[in-house]
Amino acid sequence: HKKTFIEADRHPQILCLQKHPLNQEIYIVGTDEGCIHVCSVNFPHQHIGVYQVHSSGVYCIDFSPFSPKIFLTAGSDWAIRIWIEDILEPILDLSDGFTAIHTAYWSPIHSTIIASCSQDSVQIWDLRRKNLKPASVRTFENARLTVIKFSPCGKSLLVGDDEGNTHVCSLDAFPFPPHFQYDELEKALYRSLTNKKELEKQVKQ
């Protein structure tokens, strides 16, 4: 049968950039075509690898503070995805509704907590929860949210909107951080792989 060739976008738009937490020569770029490009400062005119992680724009990339091989991506296809380096399939998909996820970040003090924001709301996720819906949602009326960031102590959340306002939110009833942070994260991710035996095998390797 006749093959159909689709020309790739040779000039994708960069939407986010993140340095690798261990190798300072490596940085990862998210683009409007749903790909992440792994790049090196030693090769300014080419990339090391390209991976499709979303069906449309990648708005945010963030590595786990408790494991440099685990990272998340957030995109305009309504999803947050958890990845492990060198594995081409996401370990976990988080989605709640039909709006783009503008930013998502790991908590600096709790290995299984992620905060994200869409156009008018902030979501707090806990990977230990079995239903994988947000543990908390805070809606902002008459505001279009653009960015969020945990405070260094991890007990507050800064939220920015398109009018230049910054909202400081206190995180009440926050769970106590576990003593063994990595073990708790590993346990939560393995639990999500219960019905994905082939992927679980790759993760264990």
Disulfide bonds with the S-S distance in Angstrom:
none
